[in-house]
Amino acid sequence: MSKPLLLIVDDDPLISESLAFALAERFDISLAASRPACLALLERLPQPPRLALIDLGLPPYPHRPGEGFALIRELLARHPDLRILVLSGQDEEENGRHARTLGALEFIPKPCDPARLQAALERALAAPIATGGQQDSPLVGDSPALHKLRQQIQLFADAPYPVLITGESGSGKEVVAQWGLHRQTRRCQQPFLAINCAALAPSLMEATLFGHAKGAYTGAHDTHSGYFEDAGEGCLFLDEIGELPLELQPKLLRVLENGEYQRVGETQTRRSRARIIAATNRDLRQAVREGRFRADLYHRLSVFTLEVPPLRDMGEDRLKLFEHFNRLLAPQLGCKPLQLGPAARRCWLEYGFPGNVRELRNIVLRLLARYPGQTLEPWQLQPELEQDEAPLPAPAGPTPQMHPEALVQAAARHLAQTSPIDLDRTLNHWGRAYLEAALRHSQGNVSQAARLLGISRSTFYNRLEAWSRD
């Protein structure tokens, strides 16, 4: 009877040969000392191995886990049935969690007793087939749009160049940045820092990004590093990059071109090695044409561009996302998962989810809280799906001088069409509509849109963020 084939990948010949000797009675052993050597060996083997024992610290970076993580991904991409165990001296808590996310079955710290190791390998043989970690991936679904996104992520993930992520609000741009373009790369053990360019006052943006010296401005009582410095060799995610003040754009361009920057109030030139990932839900090319965004900065940021698809283009992935969040959130709420009845499934698939994945997640959360463990019918979904709620007819151009009776009559018509209503949801619905209308009227200029509504820029952003979550 043939023995199971075990692939051992470790750059220390003493360890690999000792393991091969100790395990030879139970397994056929193949050895490799690096990721390229392992992949070349796989091409020569007459059949794929059933088990793999992988060290994370492989050349040319033996003190970092990136090569080992990359090998796990590549092995499972080629052979999804392969059972992978990690035998490593790297930090167990963080690296073990990430290895299991990628699809490894077990993390075994070095040094390890051969009997314990053989028992772990025997358990792995009896374990369910690995799936490459996709069950834990936040990019859930099998639609062509999502498949294309995954392919692009794979192409761009380890490239050192900037990436511009575009997509509608709530579509998951930060998830793509952190999970796809950071956690799946050699930089995964380095920091991932995110900053929303729309959330900070322009006067604070430069110091936040680049740091400042003591006394550089009123209130600068101490010297502080900025995001570029704190990111180290990791990733800096610049969300809402289209809102970066025009006067700061040349300084960001300089960092992208040669890595150089200066803290506010200093003359010393510093260097950044962080990878820049930017995101926007605006049309930056239109902003360039209107003079609100520098063309040279746009071209430097968009060396690679990823477009996150809206949920309405993802077909039955909407059902898969329902199940994903259903399983994820039910234990957090301490309740039983939901089910969708046949009519509710059709209703779910017909809804366009204008708030994208963020909206879908929040709907599942509220449904779990209201109907734990139940099989849902359309009437239970209807209050959550905006298209099924009759909109409150708004009188054109309301003014403070308008007679209140006109608004009362409009509200009465709404109550006659849909009862009971969710008052907070209805008001938020119209609040979002006025924010979007103001943005369209001002062609995306947030400051002008805020002036149209008689509110401050910060209030505009706060309301936009709050209503997008609801």
C-alpha positions as CSV (number, residue, x, y, z in Angstrom):
1,M,0.0,0.0,0.0
2,S,1.5,3.4,-1.0
3,K,2.3,5.9,1.6
4,P,0.9,9.5,1.5
5,L,3.2,12.0,-0.2
6,L,4.4,14.7,2.2
7,L,6.1,17.9,1.0
8,I,8.4,19.6,3.5
9,V,9.6,23.1,2.7
10,D,12.3,24.5,5.0
11,D,15.5,26.3,4.3
12,D,17.4,24.6,7.2
13,P,18.7,21.3,5.8
14,L,19.3,20.0,9.3
15,I,15.6,20.4,10.2
16,S,14.2,19.1,6.9
17,E,16.4,16.1,6.8
18,S,15.7,15.2,10.4
19,L,12.0,15.5,9.8
20,A,12.3,13.3,6.7
21,F,14.1,10.6,8.7
22,A,11.6,10.8,11.6
23,L,8.5,10.6,9.3
24,A,9.8,8.3,6.6
25,E,8.1,5.2,8.0
26,R,4.6,6.7,7.5
27,F,5.1,9.1,4.6
28,D,6.9,9.4,1.3
29,I,8.9,12.6,1.6
30,S,9.8,15.4,-0.9
31,L,12.0,18.3,0.2
32,A,12.4,21.9,-1.0
33,A,14.3,24.8,0.5
34,S,12.5,27.8,-1.0
35,R,9.2,28.8,-2.6
36,P,10.7,28.7,-6.2
37,A,12.3,25.3,-5.5
38,C,9.0,24.0,-4.1
39,L,7.0,25.1,-7.2
40,A,9.6,23.6,-9.5
41,L,9.4,20.4,-7.6
42,L,5.7,20.2,-8.0
43,E,6.1,20.3,-11.8
44,R,8.3,17.2,-11.6
45,L,6.2,15.1,-9.3
46,P,4.0,12.5,-11.0
47,Q,1.1,13.3,-8.7
48,P,0.5,16.2,-6.2
49,P,1.3,15.6,-2.5
50,R,-1.5,15.1,-0.1
51,L,0.2,17.0,2.7
52,A,2.6,19.9,3.0
53,L,4.6,21.0,6.0
54,I,5.8,24.6,5.4
55,D,8.1,27.0,7.3
56,L,7.0,30.6,7.0
57,G,10.5,32.1,7.1
58,L,11.9,31.2,3.6
59,P,14.6,32.8,1.5
60,P,15.2,35.5,0.5
61,Y,13.4,36.8,3.6
62,P,14.1,34.1,6.2
63,H,13.1,36.4,9.1
64,R,9.7,37.4,7.6
65,P,6.7,35.2,7.0
66,G,5.8,36.7,3.6
67,E,7.3,33.9,1.4
68,G,5.6,31.3,3.4
69,F,2.2,33.0,3.1
70,A,2.7,33.4,-0.6
71,L,3.6,29.7,-0.9
72,I,0.4,28.7,0.9
73,R,-1.7,30.8,-1.5
74,E,0.1,29.4,-4.6
75,L,-0.1,25.7,-3.4
76,L,-3.8,25.9,-2.7
77,A,-4.4,27.8,-6.0
78,R,-2.8,24.8,-7.8
79,H,-4.0,22.0,-5.6
80,P,-7.1,22.9,-3.6
81,D,-7.2,19.4,-2.0
82,L,-3.8,19.8,-0.4
83,R,-3.7,19.8,3.4
84,I,-1.1,22.4,4.7
85,L,0.4,22.6,8.1
86,V,2.8,25.3,9.2
87,L,5.9,24.5,11.2
88,S,7.5,27.7,12.1
89,G,9.4,29.7,14.7
90,Q,7.5,32.9,13.7
91,D,5.1,34.5,16.1
92,E,2.3,32.0,16.6
93,E,-0.7,34.2,17.5
94,E,-0.6,36.6,14.6
95,N,1.0,34.4,11.9
96,G,-1.0,31.4,12.9
97,R,-4.2,33.2,12.5
98,H,-3.2,34.6,9.1
99,A,-1.9,31.2,7.9
100,R,-5.3,29.6,8.9
101,T,-7.1,32.4,7.1
102,L,-5.2,31.5,3.9
103,G,-6.1,27.9,4.2
104,A,-3.5,26.1,6.5
105,L,-5.1,23.6,8.8
106,E,-2.7,24.0,11.8
107,F,0.2,26.1,13.1
108,I,2.9,24.1,15.0
109,P,5.6,26.1,16.7
110,K,9.2,25.1,16.5
111,P,10.8,23.1,18.0
112,C,8.3,20.2,17.8
113,D,8.4,16.7,19.0
114,P,8.3,14.3,16.0
115,A,5.5,12.2,17.6
116,R,3.4,15.3,18.1
117,L,4.1,16.3,14.5
118,Q,3.1,12.9,13.1
119,A,-0.1,13.0,15.1
120,A,-0.9,16.4,13.6
121,L,-0.2,15.1,10.1
122,E,-2.5,12.2,10.7
123,R,-5.3,14.6,11.8
124,A,-4.7,16.6,8.7
125,L,-5.2,13.5,6.5
126,A,-8.6,13.0,8.1
127,A,-9.6,16.7,7.9
128,P,-12.1,18.2,5.4
129,I,-10.6,19.4,2.1
130,A,-9.0,22.8,2.3
131,T,-10.6,25.6,0.4
132,G,-7.8,28.1,0.2
133,G,-9.2,30.2,3.0
134,Q,-12.1,31.6,0.9
135,Q,-14.6,30.9,3.5
136,D,-12.9,33.5,5.6
137,S,-12.4,36.0,2.8
138,P,-14.5,39.1,3.1
139,L,-14.8,39.1,-0.8
140,V,-17.7,36.8,-0.9
141,G,-19.3,35.6,-4.1
142,D,-18.7,34.0,-7.5
143,S,-20.1,36.6,-9.9
144,P,-18.0,37.5,-13.0
145,A,-17.6,41.0,-11.6
146,L,-16.1,39.7,-8.3
147,H,-14.0,37.1,-10.2
148,K,-12.5,39.9,-12.3
149,L,-11.8,41.9,-9.1
150,R,-10.0,38.9,-7.5
151,Q,-7.9,38.5,-10.6
152,Q,-6.8,42.1,-10.5
153,I,-6.0,41.9,-6.8
154,Q,-3.8,39.0,-7.5
155,L,-2.0,40.8,-10.3
156,F,-1.5,44.0,-8.3
157,A,-1.1,42.8,-4.7
158,D,2.7,42.5,-4.5
159,A,3.6,45.3,-6.9
160,P,5.4,48.2,-5.2
161,Y,3.4,50.8,-7.1
162,P,0.4,52.9,-6.0
163,V,-3.1,51.5,-6.6
164,L,-6.3,53.6,-7.0
165,I,-9.5,51.9,-5.9
166,T,-12.7,53.3,-7.3
167,G,-16.3,52.3,-6.4
168,E,-19.5,53.5,-4.9
169,S,-20.0,54.4,-1.3
170,G,-20.3,51.2,0.8
171,S,-18.9,48.9,-1.8
172,G,-16.0,47.8,0.3
173,K,-13.0,49.8,-1.0
174,E,-11.1,49.7,2.3
175,V,-11.7,45.9,2.6
176,V,-10.1,45.5,-0.8
177,A,-7.2,47.7,0.3
178,Q,-6.6,46.0,3.6
179,W,-7.5,42.3,2.9
180,G,-6.6,42.1,-0.8
181,L,-3.7,44.5,-1.3
182,H,-2.1,44.3,2.1
183,R,-2.8,41.1,4.0
184,Q,-2.1,39.0,1.0
185,T,1.4,40.4,0.4
186,R,4.9,40.4,1.8
187,R,4.0,43.6,3.7
188,C,1.3,41.9,5.7
189,Q,3.3,42.0,8.9
190,Q,3.9,45.7,8.5
191,P,1.4,48.4,9.5
192,F,-1.8,49.2,7.6
193,L,-2.8,52.8,8.3
194,A,-6.0,54.4,6.9
195,I,-6.9,58.0,6.9
196,N,-10.1,59.6,5.5
197,C,-9.0,62.7,3.6
198,A,-12.5,64.1,3.9
199,A,-12.7,63.8,7.7
200,L,-9.9,66.2,8.6
201,A,-9.9,70.0,8.4
202,P,-7.5,71.2,5.6
203,S,-5.4,73.0,8.2
204,L,-4.7,69.7,10.0
205,M,-4.2,67.5,7.0
206,E,-0.5,68.3,6.3
207,A,0.6,67.7,9.9
208,T,-1.5,64.6,10.1
209,L,0.1,63.1,7.0
210,F,3.7,64.3,7.4
211,G,4.1,65.1,11.1
212,H,5.1,68.3,12.7
213,A,7.9,69.8,14.9
214,K,7.3,71.3,18.3
215,G,6.1,74.9,17.9
216,A,5.3,74.5,14.2
217,Y,1.9,76.1,14.7
218,T,-0.4,77.2,17.6
219,G,-1.1,74.1,19.7
220,A,1.9,72.1,18.5
221,H,3.3,71.5,22.0
222,D,5.3,68.4,21.1
223,T,6.9,66.9,18.1
224,H,4.8,64.2,16.3
225,S,5.4,61.8,13.5
226,G,2.8,61.6,10.7
227,Y,1.0,58.8,8.9
228,F,3.8,58.4,6.3
229,E,6.4,57.9,9.0
230,D,4.2,55.6,11.2
231,A,3.3,53.4,8.2
232,G,7.0,52.3,7.9
233,E,7.3,49.8,5.1
234,G,3.6,48.9,5.3
235,C,0.6,50.5,3.5
236,L,-1.0,53.9,3.8
237,F,-4.6,53.9,2.7
238,L,-5.8,57.4,1.6
239,D,-9.6,57.2,1.5
240,E,-11.6,59.9,-0.3
241,I,-8.4,61.1,-2.0
242,G,-10.5,63.4,-4.2
243,E,-11.0,65.6,-1.1
244,L,-7.3,66.2,-0.5
245,P,-6.8,70.0,-0.6
246,L,-5.3,71.3,-3.8
247,E,-2.4,73.0,-1.9
248,L,-1.3,69.6,-0.4
249,Q,-1.4,67.7,-3.7
250,P,2.1,68.7,-4.8
251,K,3.5,67.4,-1.5
252,L,1.8,64.1,-1.9
253,L,3.1,63.9,-5.5
254,R,6.6,64.4,-4.2
255,V,6.3,61.5,-1.8
256,L,5.0,59.3,-4.6
257,E,7.8,60.2,-7.0
258,N,10.8,60.0,-4.7
259,G,9.6,59.1,-1.2
260,E,10.7,62.5,0.2
261,Y,8.7,64.7,2.6
262,Q,9.3,67.1,5.5
263,R,7.5,67.5,8.8
264,V,5.7,70.8,9.2
265,G,8.1,73.2,10.8
266,E,11.3,71.2,9.8
267,T,13.8,71.5,7.0
268,Q,15.1,67.9,7.4
269,T,14.1,65.7,4.5
270,R,12.7,62.3,5.4
271,R,12.0,59.3,3.3
272,S,8.9,57.1,3.2
273,R,8.9,53.5,2.1
274,A,5.2,52.9,2.5
275,R,3.0,51.7,-0.3
276,I,0.2,54.1,-1.1
277,I,-3.3,52.9,-1.8
278,A,-5.9,55.5,-2.5
279,A,-9.7,55.3,-2.9
280,T,-12.5,57.4,-4.2
281,N,-16.2,57.3,-5.1
282,R,-15.8,60.4,-7.3
283,D,-14.8,60.7,-10.9
284,L,-11.2,62.0,-10.5
285,R,-10.8,62.5,-14.2
286,Q,-13.7,64.9,-14.1
287,A,-12.1,66.6,-11.1
288,V,-8.9,67.0,-13.2
289,R,-10.8,68.6,-16.0
290,E,-12.4,71.0,-13.5
291,G,-9.1,71.9,-12.0
292,R,-9.9,70.4,-8.6
293,F,-7.3,67.6,-8.8
294,R,-3.8,67.7,-10.3
295,A,-3.4,65.7,-13.5
296,D,0.1,64.6,-12.6
297,L,-1.0,63.3,-9.2
298,Y,-3.9,61.5,-10.7
299,H,-1.7,59.7,-13.2
300,R,0.8,58.8,-10.4
301,L,-1.9,57.4,-8.2
302,S,-3.6,55.4,-10.9
303,V,-0.6,53.3,-12.0
304,F,-2.9,50.4,-11.2
305,T,-6.7,50.9,-10.9
306,L,-9.2,48.6,-9.3
307,E,-12.9,49.1,-9.7
308,V,-15.0,47.6,-6.9
309,P,-18.3,46.5,-8.5
310,P,-21.6,47.8,-7.1
311,L,-23.8,45.1,-5.5
312,R,-26.5,45.5,-8.1
313,D,-24.1,44.0,-10.7
314,M,-23.2,41.0,-8.6
315,G,-26.3,38.8,-9.2
316,E,-26.8,36.0,-6.8
317,D,-23.7,37.1,-4.8
318,R,-26.3,39.1,-2.8
319,L,-27.7,35.8,-1.5
320,K,-24.2,34.6,-0.6
321,L,-23.5,37.8,1.2
322,F,-26.7,37.3,3.1
323,E,-25.6,33.9,4.3
324,H,-22.1,35.2,5.0
325,F,-23.3,38.0,7.3
326,N,-26.0,35.8,8.7
327,R,-23.4,33.2,9.9
328,L,-21.0,35.9,11.0
329,L,-23.4,38.2,13.0
330,A,-25.8,35.7,14.6
331,P,-23.2,34.4,17.1
332,Q,-22.2,38.0,17.9
333,L,-25.9,38.7,18.7
334,G,-26.3,35.4,20.6
335,C,-29.2,34.3,18.3
336,K,-30.0,31.7,15.7
337,P,-29.4,32.5,12.1
338,L,-32.1,33.5,9.7
339,Q,-33.5,31.8,6.6
340,L,-35.1,33.4,3.5
341,G,-38.3,31.9,2.3
342,P,-38.7,31.5,-1.5
343,A,-40.7,34.7,-2.0
344,A,-38.2,36.6,0.3
345,R,-35.3,35.3,-1.8
346,R,-36.9,36.7,-4.9
347,C,-37.5,40.0,-3.1
348,W,-33.8,40.1,-1.9
349,L,-32.5,39.4,-5.4
350,E,-34.7,42.1,-7.0
351,Y,-33.4,44.8,-4.6
352,G,-30.6,47.0,-5.9
353,F,-28.9,47.8,-2.6
354,P,-27.9,51.4,-3.4
355,G,-25.8,51.4,-0.2
356,N,-24.0,48.3,-1.4
357,V,-22.4,45.8,1.0
358,R,-22.5,48.2,3.9
359,E,-26.3,48.5,3.5
360,L,-26.7,44.7,3.1
361,R,-24.8,44.0,6.3
362,N,-26.8,46.5,8.3
363,I,-30.1,45.1,7.0
364,V,-29.0,41.5,8.0
365,L,-28.0,42.9,11.4
366,R,-31.4,44.5,12.0
367,L,-33.3,41.4,10.7
368,L,-31.4,39.2,13.1
369,A,-32.3,41.5,16.0
370,R,-36.0,41.5,15.0
371,Y,-36.6,38.0,13.8
372,P,-33.9,35.6,15.3
373,G,-34.1,32.1,13.9
374,Q,-37.1,32.8,11.7
375,T,-37.7,32.0,8.0
376,L,-38.4,35.4,6.5
377,E,-41.3,36.4,4.3
378,P,-41.5,39.5,2.0
379,W,-43.5,41.5,4.5
380,Q,-40.7,41.2,7.0
381,L,-38.1,42.4,4.4
382,Q,-40.3,45.3,3.0
383,P,-39.5,47.9,5.8
384,E,-35.8,47.4,5.2
385,L,-35.7,47.7,1.4
386,E,-35.9,51.3,0.2
387,Q,-37.5,50.5,-3.1
388,D,-40.5,48.8,-1.4
389,E,-41.2,51.8,0.8
390,A,-43.4,54.4,-0.8
391,P,-41.4,57.6,-0.8
392,L,-42.7,60.7,0.9
393,P,-43.7,63.0,-1.9
394,A,-41.7,66.2,-1.3
395,P,-43.2,69.5,-2.5
396,A,-40.9,71.0,-5.1
397,G,-38.7,73.7,-3.7
398,P,-39.8,73.8,-0.1
399,T,-39.2,77.2,1.6
400,P,-39.6,78.5,5.1
401,Q,-42.6,80.5,3.8
402,M,-44.5,77.4,2.5
403,H,-47.7,76.7,4.3
404,P,-47.3,73.8,6.8
405,E,-50.6,72.3,5.5
406,A,-48.9,71.3,2.2
407,L,-46.3,69.2,4.1
408,V,-49.0,67.7,6.3
409,Q,-51.0,66.6,3.3
410,A,-47.9,65.0,1.7
411,A,-47.3,63.1,4.9
412,A,-50.9,62.0,5.0
413,R,-50.6,60.6,1.5
414,H,-47.5,58.7,2.5
415,L,-49.2,57.2,5.6
416,A,-52.1,56.1,3.4
417,Q,-49.8,54.3,1.1
418,T,-47.5,52.7,3.7
419,S,-48.5,52.1,7.3
420,P,-46.8,51.8,9.7
421,I,-43.8,53.7,8.5
422,D,-40.3,54.0,10.0
423,L,-40.1,57.7,10.7
424,D,-36.4,57.9,11.2
425,R,-35.7,55.9,8.1
426,T,-38.0,58.1,6.0
427,L,-36.3,61.3,7.3
428,N,-32.9,59.8,6.7
429,H,-34.0,58.8,3.2
430,W,-34.8,62.4,2.4
431,G,-31.7,63.7,4.1
432,R,-29.5,61.5,1.9
433,A,-31.5,62.6,-1.2
434,Y,-30.8,66.3,-0.4
435,L,-27.1,65.6,0.2
436,E,-26.8,63.8,-3.1
437,A,-28.8,66.5,-4.9
438,A,-26.5,69.2,-3.5
439,L,-23.4,67.2,-4.7
440,R,-24.8,66.9,-8.2
441,H,-25.7,70.5,-8.3
442,S,-22.2,71.5,-7.2
443,Q,-20.6,68.9,-9.5
444,G,-19.0,67.1,-6.6
445,N,-17.7,70.2,-4.8
446,V,-18.3,69.4,-1.2
447,S,-17.7,72.9,0.1
448,Q,-20.2,74.3,-2.3
449,A,-22.7,71.5,-1.6
450,A,-22.5,72.3,2.1
451,R,-23.2,76.0,1.4
452,L,-26.2,75.1,-0.7
453,L,-27.7,73.3,2.3
454,G,-26.7,75.9,4.8
455,I,-24.4,73.6,6.8
456,S,-20.7,73.4,7.4
457,R,-18.4,71.0,5.5
458,S,-17.8,68.9,8.5
459,T,-21.5,68.7,9.3
460,F,-22.1,67.6,5.7
461,Y,-19.6,64.7,6.0
462,N,-20.9,63.7,9.4
463,R,-24.4,63.4,8.1
464,L,-23.3,61.7,4.9
465,E,-21.4,59.1,6.9
466,A,-24.2,58.6,9.5
467,W,-27.0,58.2,6.9
468,S,-24.9,55.9,4.8
469,R,-24.6,53.5,7.8
470,D,-28.4,53.4,8.3
